[in-house]
Amino acid sequence: MKTKSITTLSLALLIGLASSCKKTFLDAKPSSDILSPTSLSELKSLLDATERINLTGALSQIASDEYNIISAQNYQALPVIQRNGYIWAKDTYAGEKVDDWNNLFQSIFYANSVLEVLGQNNYKDQTEANRIKGWAHFIRAYAYYDLAKNFCKVYNSPTAKSDLGLPIRLSAGVDEIAQRSSLEVTFAQILSDINLASSLLDPAVPPLNKNRPSRAASLALKARVLLYMGNYNGAESAADSTLLFHDRLTDYNTISTTSETPFTSNAEEVIYSSTQIYNYASTTASGNRPDMEVNPALYASFSADDLRRSVFFRINILGRINMKRGYISTGIYPFTGLATDEIILIKAECLARKGETQASTDILNKLLVKRLKKTVIYKPIIAQDASEALKSVLAERGKELIWRGLRWSDLKRYNRDGAGITLTRTLNNITHTFSPNDPRYVFQIPDQEILQSGIEQN
C-alpha cells in the first residue's frame, strides 16, 4: 500500500505537528523546508500527541447491541455512516471519509517515523531512547490490533493462514506498496511489537501520564489480544503478569454517584488511556441523550444495590437511561483503554474456560465486592461448575465493560466459539437481523483505500 493511502497528506503531518509539539525543530529552518524531529524530546512530543495517537475506531460501538435509537425519526436524523452502521447496512460509508481506518494508520505512520529516526541516530541517553522505542512499538501494536478486530475476520487458528489480515507497514517511506498479509502474519506482528515494547518500557504505570504506555500496559494489551485470539492460557499468563505491576481496584463507595464525571482522567484503575475517534457523536457520545438509550435489558441486569447503576448511568429528560462519562472525564467519547477491571475479568474468564470453577468465581468476587454498596452484605457468586462460572463471568464482563469499545470484538469471538448470538433492531416495524458470524462483522475497507492501493476488499 502506498503511504499516501495510509494518510493522504502524510508529509503534511510533520508540518502540522506545530500545533501539538513545542516550537523546536519546526522553528529551526525556513518554513519552506519539511523537517523531521530528531531529538528525544521531539520524538516524545510526537508520541504525546494524544489527539492523534491515543485513539481507537468507533464503527464497532455504533454497530454493537449496547444501546437503542428511540424512534425512526431519531434514526433518520443520524449522519449517514451512523445510520447505516446502526442497522448493519452493507454500504456503511456511502462514499464518506472513514476515520476508523485513516486515523489508526496515521498512528502507525507516527510510530514508524519515530522508529526510523531512532534507528538513524545515536543518543547519549540510550535508556530514554529505548523507552521511546518501546513506546512506538506499543502504539503500532495498539493501532494494528484495533484495525484487525474491526476490518478482519475474527482470529481463528485453523483458518488464520488463509484469512485476510492487514497491510503491514514497518517503515514511513512514501513509495512502498504493501498488500494485505494473512491474519496469522498480522497477529504475529502485533504480538512481536507488544513483546518488544514490554522489554523496553518502564514497569509501572505513570500515574499522571496515562496516555504513555508501560510494561504493565504492554502486558495488559497482550492479555486482551490473546483473549480475542482464543489463546486462553496465554491470556491468563499475561493477565497475571499485568497484575504484578498494576492491580489497583477502586471501591465504588468512594466514587460520586451523582456527578456526571465520576472519574478523573488519572483514575487509579487505568493502565493505559485511549478514547474512540472524535466522530459519531450522534451515537457514541455520553450525556443527556433523549434520542437514544442504553439497552434496557442490560441496564436491568444491574441489581438495586450495585453502585454501577448510578456511577455509570444517568436518567435523561425522557426518563430513559444514558451513559455518564467514564475514565475519560474531560471528553464525551468512550474510554477504550486498558484498566485493571478488564484484566481481572480476563483472568476470571480464562480460569473458567479451563475448568477452575472456584478460582474463577473467587477473582470475579474480588471485583464485584468493590462495586456493591458497603451498607449491603455481599453475597458472593457461587458456581456449580465451570460452565456456570463462565456464564457469570461473561455476564459481568458485559456489565462492567459497557461502552468501552469491547462488545463488538467479544461478540465476534463468542460466536466463533459457538455462542450463536443474533442481534436485532426494529425501526418502522421493520426488524433488522444480524446473524452469528455474519460477514458484516468485518467492516468494509474504505473505497478510497482500495482505489489508491489496490488492496483486496473484504
C-alpha positions as CSV (number, residue, x, y, z in Angstrom):
1,M,0.0,0.0,0.0
2,K,1.3,3.5,-0.8
3,T,1.9,5.6,2.1
4,K,-0.4,8.4,0.7
5,S,-3.3,5.9,1.2
6,I,-2.4,5.4,4.8
7,T,-2.6,9.1,5.4
8,T,-3.1,11.1,2.2
9,L,-1.1,14.1,3.5
10,S,1.5,12.1,5.4
11,L,4.3,14.6,4.8
12,A,2.0,17.4,6.0
13,L,1.5,15.6,9.3
14,L,5.0,16.5,10.3
15,I,4.4,20.1,9.4
16,G,1.1,20.0,11.3
17,L,2.9,18.9,14.4
18,A,3.5,22.6,15.2
19,S,0.0,22.6,16.7
20,S,0.8,19.8,19.1
21,C,4.5,20.0,19.8
22,K,6.6,22.6,21.4
23,K,8.2,25.1,18.9
24,T,11.6,23.3,18.5
25,F,12.5,21.6,15.3
26,L,9.9,23.4,13.2
27,D,11.4,26.8,14.0
28,A,14.9,25.8,13.3
29,K,14.8,26.3,9.5
30,P,12.7,28.2,7.0
31,S,9.1,27.1,6.7
32,S,9.7,26.1,3.1
33,D,11.6,23.0,4.3
34,I,9.9,19.9,5.5
35,L,11.7,19.0,8.7
36,S,11.6,15.8,10.8
37,P,12.1,15.6,14.6
38,T,15.5,14.2,15.7
39,S,15.9,14.9,19.4
40,L,14.5,12.6,22.0
41,S,12.3,15.4,23.4
42,E,10.9,16.0,19.9
43,L,10.2,12.3,19.4
44,K,8.4,12.2,22.7
45,S,6.3,15.2,21.6
46,L,5.2,13.3,18.6
47,L,4.0,10.3,20.6
48,D,2.4,12.6,23.2
49,A,0.0,13.9,20.6
50,T,-2.9,12.2,22.3
51,E,-5.5,13.7,19.9
52,R,-3.8,11.7,17.1
53,I,-2.2,8.7,18.9
54,N,-4.5,7.6,21.7
55,L,-7.5,6.7,19.6
56,T,-9.4,3.7,18.5
57,G,-12.2,3.2,15.9
58,A,-15.8,3.6,16.7
59,L,-17.7,1.8,14.0
60,S,-17.9,-1.2,16.3
61,Q,-19.6,0.9,19.0
62,I,-22.2,2.1,16.5
63,A,-23.0,-1.5,15.5
64,S,-23.0,-3.0,19.0
65,D,-26.0,-4.0,21.0
66,E,-25.3,-1.8,24.0
67,Y,-27.9,0.9,23.0
68,N,-31.0,1.6,21.1
69,I,-32.1,4.6,19.0
70,I,-35.5,5.6,20.4
71,S,-37.5,6.3,17.2
72,A,-37.5,6.1,13.4
73,Q,-37.4,9.9,13.4
74,N,-34.3,10.0,15.6
75,Y,-32.8,7.3,13.4
76,Q,-33.4,9.4,10.2
77,A,-31.7,12.4,11.8
78,L,-28.4,10.4,12.2
79,P,-25.5,11.2,9.8
80,V,-25.2,8.6,7.1
81,I,-22.4,6.4,8.5
82,Q,-24.1,6.2,11.9
83,R,-27.5,5.5,10.3
84,N,-26.1,2.7,8.1
85,G,-23.9,1.3,10.9
86,Y,-26.8,1.0,13.3
87,I,-28.7,-1.4,11.0
88,W,-25.6,-3.1,9.7
89,A,-26.1,-1.9,6.1
90,K,-23.7,-3.4,3.6
91,D,-22.8,0.0,2.2
92,T,-21.9,1.6,5.6
93,Y,-19.9,4.6,4.3
94,A,-21.9,5.8,1.3
95,G,-18.8,7.5,0.0
96,E,-18.0,9.3,3.3
97,K,-14.5,9.5,4.7
98,V,-13.7,6.7,7.2
99,D,-11.6,7.9,10.1
100,D,-11.7,4.5,11.7
101,W,-9.2,3.4,9.0
102,N,-7.4,6.6,8.3
103,N,-6.7,7.7,11.9
104,L,-5.4,4.4,13.0
105,F,-3.0,4.2,10.1
106,Q,-1.9,7.7,11.0
107,S,-0.9,6.4,14.4
108,I,1.1,3.7,12.7
109,F,2.8,6.3,10.5
110,Y,3.8,8.3,13.6
111,A,5.2,5.1,15.3
112,N,7.1,4.1,12.2
113,S,8.5,7.7,11.8
114,V,9.8,7.7,15.3
115,L,11.3,4.2,15.0
116,E,13.1,5.3,11.8
117,V,14.6,8.3,13.4
118,L,15.7,6.3,16.4
119,G,17.4,3.8,14.1
120,Q,19.3,6.5,12.2
121,N,20.8,8.3,15.2
122,N,23.0,7.5,18.2
123,Y,21.8,9.0,21.5
124,K,23.8,9.6,24.7
125,D,20.8,8.7,26.8
126,Q,20.2,5.2,25.5
127,T,17.8,4.4,28.3
128,E,15.5,7.2,27.2
129,A,15.9,6.2,23.6
130,N,14.9,2.6,24.4
131,R,11.9,3.8,26.4
132,I,10.7,5.9,23.4
133,K,11.4,2.9,21.1
134,G,9.2,0.7,23.3
135,W,6.5,3.4,23.2
136,A,6.5,3.5,19.4
137,H,6.2,-0.3,19.2
138,F,3.3,-0.3,21.7
139,I,1.5,2.4,19.6
140,R,1.9,0.4,16.4
141,A,0.6,-2.8,18.1
142,Y,-2.3,-1.0,19.6
143,A,-3.4,0.5,16.3
144,Y,-2.9,-2.7,14.3
145,Y,-4.9,-4.7,16.8
146,D,-7.8,-2.2,16.7
147,L,-7.8,-2.3,12.9
148,A,-7.6,-6.1,12.8
149,K,-10.6,-6.6,15.1
150,N,-12.7,-4.3,13.0
151,F,-11.5,-4.8,9.4
152,C,-10.6,-8.5,9.5
153,K,-12.4,-11.7,10.4
154,V,-12.2,-12.9,14.0
155,Y,-8.9,-14.7,14.6
156,N,-9.4,-18.5,14.2
157,S,-6.3,-20.7,14.4
158,P,-7.4,-23.2,11.7
159,T,-8.0,-20.5,9.1
160,A,-5.7,-17.7,10.2
161,K,-3.1,-18.6,7.5
162,S,-5.6,-18.1,4.7
163,D,-7.8,-15.3,6.2
164,L,-7.0,-11.8,5.1
165,G,-5.2,-9.6,7.5
166,L,-3.9,-6.1,7.1
167,P,-1.3,-4.3,5.0
168,I,1.8,-4.5,7.4
169,R,3.9,-1.3,7.1
170,L,7.0,-1.2,9.2
171,S,8.6,1.9,7.6
172,A,7.4,5.5,7.0
173,G,8.5,5.6,3.3
174,V,6.2,7.3,0.9
175,D,6.6,5.0,-2.1
176,E,6.4,1.5,-0.6
177,I,3.4,-0.7,-1.6
178,A,2.1,-3.4,0.8
179,Q,-0.7,-5.7,0.1
180,R,-2.7,-7.4,2.8
181,S,-0.9,-10.1,4.8
182,S,-2.6,-13.1,6.3
183,L,-4.4,-12.8,9.6
184,E,-1.7,-15.1,11.1
185,V,1.0,-12.7,10.0
186,T,-0.9,-9.7,11.2
187,F,-1.3,-11.0,14.7
188,A,2.3,-12.3,14.8
189,Q,3.4,-8.7,14.1
190,I,1.1,-7.3,16.8
191,L,2.5,-9.7,19.3
192,S,6.1,-9.1,18.2
193,D,5.6,-5.3,18.8
194,I,3.9,-6.0,22.2
195,N,6.8,-8.2,23.3
196,L,9.4,-5.7,22.3
197,A,7.6,-2.9,23.9
198,S,7.3,-4.9,27.1
199,S,11.1,-5.4,27.2
200,L,11.8,-1.7,26.8
201,L,9.2,0.2,28.8
202,D,9.3,1.0,32.4
203,P,7.3,-1.5,34.5
204,A,5.0,0.9,36.4
205,V,2.0,2.9,35.1
206,P,2.9,6.6,35.1
207,P,0.2,7.9,37.4
208,L,-0.1,11.4,35.8
209,N,0.6,10.4,32.2
210,K,-1.6,7.5,31.4
211,N,-1.5,8.3,27.7
212,R,2.0,6.8,27.9
213,P,2.4,3.1,27.9
214,S,4.3,1.0,30.4
215,R,5.3,-2.7,30.7
216,A,2.0,-3.2,32.6
217,A,0.2,-1.7,29.6
218,S,2.0,-3.9,27.2
219,L,1.1,-7.0,29.2
220,A,-2.5,-5.8,29.5
221,L,-2.7,-5.4,25.7
222,K,-1.2,-8.8,25.3
223,A,-3.9,-10.3,27.5
224,R,-6.6,-8.5,25.5
225,V,-5.2,-9.7,22.2
226,L,-4.6,-13.3,23.2
227,L,-8.1,-13.5,24.7
228,Y,-9.5,-12.4,21.3
229,M,-7.4,-15.0,19.6
230,G,-8.7,-17.7,21.8
231,N,-5.4,-18.4,23.4
232,Y,-6.7,-18.6,26.9
233,N,-3.6,-20.0,28.6
234,G,-1.5,-17.2,27.1
235,A,-4.1,-14.5,28.0
236,E,-4.2,-15.7,31.6
237,S,-0.4,-15.6,31.9
238,A,-0.4,-12.1,30.5
239,A,-3.1,-11.0,32.9
240,D,-1.2,-12.4,35.8
241,S,1.9,-10.6,34.8
242,T,-0.1,-7.3,34.4
243,L,-1.5,-7.6,37.9
244,L,2.0,-8.0,39.3
245,F,2.7,-4.4,38.1
246,H,-0.8,-2.9,38.5
247,D,-3.6,-4.4,40.5
248,R,-5.4,-1.3,41.8
249,L,-9.2,-1.6,42.1
250,T,-11.4,1.3,43.0
251,D,-14.0,0.8,45.7
252,Y,-17.1,2.4,44.1
253,N,-18.3,3.5,47.6
254,T,-15.6,6.3,47.2
255,I,-17.0,7.4,43.8
256,S,-19.7,10.0,43.4
257,T,-23.0,8.6,42.3
258,T,-24.4,12.0,41.3
259,S,-21.6,13.5,39.3
260,E,-21.7,13.5,35.5
261,T,-18.0,12.9,35.6
262,P,-17.5,10.4,38.4
263,F,-13.9,9.5,37.4
264,T,-10.8,11.6,36.9
265,S,-8.6,11.2,33.8
266,N,-6.0,9.6,36.0
267,A,-8.3,7.1,37.7
268,E,-6.3,4.5,39.7
269,E,-7.7,1.5,37.7
270,V,-6.5,2.9,34.4
271,I,-3.4,1.2,33.0
272,Y,-3.4,3.0,29.6
273,S,-5.7,5.7,28.3
274,S,-7.3,5.9,24.9
275,T,-10.6,7.0,23.6
276,Q,-12.7,6.5,20.5
277,I,-12.1,8.8,17.5
278,Y,-13.7,12.2,17.7
279,N,-16.6,11.3,15.3
280,Y,-20.0,9.8,15.5
281,A,-21.3,12.0,18.4
282,S,-24.8,11.2,17.5
283,T,-24.4,7.6,18.6
284,T,-21.3,7.2,20.8
285,A,-21.3,10.4,22.9
286,S,-22.3,10.3,26.6
287,G,-24.6,12.8,28.4
288,N,-28.2,13.7,28.2
289,R,-29.4,11.9,25.1
290,P,-33.1,11.8,24.7
291,D,-32.7,10.3,21.2
292,M,-31.1,7.1,22.4
293,E,-30.9,4.8,25.5
294,V,-28.7,2.1,27.0
295,N,-30.0,-1.3,26.1
296,P,-32.9,-1.7,28.7
297,A,-32.2,-5.4,29.3
298,L,-28.5,-4.7,30.0
299,Y,-29.4,-1.9,32.5
300,A,-31.9,-4.1,34.2
301,S,-29.2,-6.7,34.9
302,F,-27.6,-4.4,37.5
303,S,-29.1,-5.1,40.9
304,A,-30.5,-2.2,43.0
305,D,-27.5,-2.5,45.3
306,D,-25.0,-2.3,42.5
307,L,-23.3,1.1,42.6
308,R,-22.6,0.9,38.9
309,R,-26.3,1.7,38.2
310,S,-25.6,5.3,39.4
311,V,-21.9,5.6,38.7
312,F,-22.2,4.5,35.0
313,F,-25.6,5.7,34.1
314,R,-27.9,8.8,34.2
315,I,-31.6,9.3,33.6
316,N,-32.3,11.7,30.7
317,I,-35.2,14.1,30.4
318,L,-37.5,11.4,29.0
319,G,-36.8,9.0,31.8
320,R,-34.5,6.8,29.7
321,I,-31.0,5.6,30.6
322,N,-27.9,7.2,29.1
323,M,-24.2,6.8,29.8
324,K,-22.2,9.1,32.0
325,R,-18.6,9.9,31.2
326,G,-16.1,7.1,32.0
327,Y,-12.4,7.2,32.7
328,I,-12.0,10.0,30.0
329,S,-13.6,12.6,32.3
330,T,-12.9,15.5,30.1
331,G,-14.5,14.3,26.9
332,I,-17.8,12.9,25.6
333,Y,-16.4,9.9,23.8
334,P,-16.0,6.4,25.4
335,F,-12.8,5.3,27.2
336,T,-11.3,2.4,25.2
337,G,-8.0,2.0,27.1
338,L,-6.8,-0.7,29.4
339,A,-7.7,-1.0,33.1
340,T,-7.5,-3.4,36.0
341,D,-11.2,-4.4,35.9
342,E,-10.8,-5.7,32.3
343,I,-7.6,-7.7,33.3
344,I,-9.4,-9.3,36.3
345,L,-12.3,-10.3,34.0
346,I,-9.8,-11.8,31.5
347,K,-8.2,-13.8,34.3
348,A,-11.6,-15.0,35.6
349,E,-12.7,-16.0,32.1
350,C,-9.6,-17.9,31.3
351,L,-9.8,-19.8,34.6
352,A,-13.5,-20.8,33.9
353,R,-12.6,-21.9,30.4
354,K,-10.0,-24.4,31.7
355,G,-12.4,-25.7,34.4
356,E,-11.1,-24.0,37.5
357,T,-14.5,-23.0,38.8
358,Q,-13.7,-21.9,42.3
359,A,-10.6,-19.9,41.3
360,S,-12.7,-18.2,38.6
361,T,-15.5,-17.1,40.9
362,D,-13.0,-16.1,43.6
363,I,-11.4,-13.5,41.4
364,L,-14.7,-12.4,40.0
365,N,-15.9,-11.7,43.5
366,K,-12.8,-9.7,44.2
367,L,-14.0,-7.3,41.6
368,L,-17.7,-7.3,42.4
369,V,-17.3,-6.6,46.1
370,K,-15.8,-3.3,45.1
371,R,-19.0,-2.4,43.2
372,L,-21.6,-3.1,45.9
373,K,-22.9,-0.6,48.4
374,K,-21.0,-1.0,51.6
375,T,-24.2,-1.0,53.6
376,V,-25.2,-4.3,52.0
377,I,-23.7,-7.7,52.9
378,Y,-22.1,-9.0,49.8
379,K,-23.3,-12.4,48.6
380,P,-20.5,-13.9,46.6
381,I,-21.2,-15.6,43.3
382,I,-21.1,-19.4,43.6
383,A,-21.0,-21.6,40.5
384,Q,-21.8,-25.3,40.5
385,D,-19.4,-26.0,37.6
386,A,-17.1,-24.3,35.1
387,S,-19.9,-23.6,32.6
388,E,-21.9,-21.8,35.2
389,A,-18.8,-19.8,36.3
390,L,-18.1,-18.8,32.7
391,K,-21.7,-17.7,32.2
392,S,-21.4,-15.4,35.3
393,V,-18.0,-14.0,34.2
394,L,-19.3,-13.1,30.7
395,A,-22.4,-11.5,32.1
396,E,-20.3,-9.4,34.4
397,R,-17.9,-8.6,31.6
398,G,-20.8,-7.2,29.5
399,K,-21.9,-5.0,32.5
400,E,-18.5,-3.8,33.8
401,L,-17.1,-3.0,30.4
402,I,-20.1,-1.4,28.8
403,W,-19.3,1.5,26.4
404,R,-15.6,0.6,26.4
405,G,-15.4,-0.4,22.7
406,L,-15.1,-4.1,23.6
407,R,-18.5,-5.5,22.9
408,W,-18.2,-6.0,19.1
409,S,-14.9,-8.0,19.4
410,D,-16.5,-10.0,22.2
411,L,-19.5,-10.9,20.0
412,K,-17.1,-12.0,17.2
413,R,-15.2,-14.3,19.5
414,Y,-18.2,-15.6,21.3
415,N,-19.8,-16.6,18.0
416,R,-16.6,-18.1,16.8
417,D,-16.7,-20.3,19.8
418,G,-20.4,-21.3,19.1
419,A,-22.4,-18.9,21.2
420,G,-24.9,-18.3,18.4
421,I,-25.8,-14.7,19.3
422,T,-28.2,-13.0,17.0
423,L,-28.8,-9.2,17.1
424,T,-31.9,-7.4,16.1
425,R,-33.0,-3.8,15.6
426,T,-36.6,-2.7,14.9
427,L,-37.4,0.5,13.0
428,N,-40.7,1.5,11.4
429,N,-42.0,-2.0,12.2
430,I,-39.1,-3.5,10.2
431,T,-36.8,-5.8,12.0
432,H,-33.2,-5.9,11.0
433,T,-31.5,-9.1,11.9
434,F,-27.7,-9.7,12.3
435,S,-26.9,-13.4,12.4
436,P,-23.9,-15.1,14.2
437,N,-20.7,-14.9,12.1
438,D,-22.4,-12.6,9.6
439,P,-19.8,-11.3,7.1
440,R,-20.8,-7.8,8.1
441,Y,-18.9,-8.4,11.4
442,V,-16.0,-7.4,9.2
443,F,-16.2,-3.8,8.2
444,Q,-15.5,-2.9,4.6
445,I,-12.2,-1.2,3.8
446,P,-12.9,2.3,2.6
447,D,-13.2,2.7,-1.2
448,Q,-10.6,5.4,-1.3
449,E,-8.1,3.0,0.1
450,I,-8.9,0.3,-2.4
451,L,-8.6,2.8,-5.3
452,Q,-5.3,4.2,-4.1
453,S,-3.5,1.0,-3.1
454,G,-5.3,-1.8,-4.9
455,I,-5.5,-4.0,-1.8
456,E,-8.2,-6.7,-1.7
457,Q,-11.6,-5.7,-0.3
458,N,-13.4,-7.7,2.4
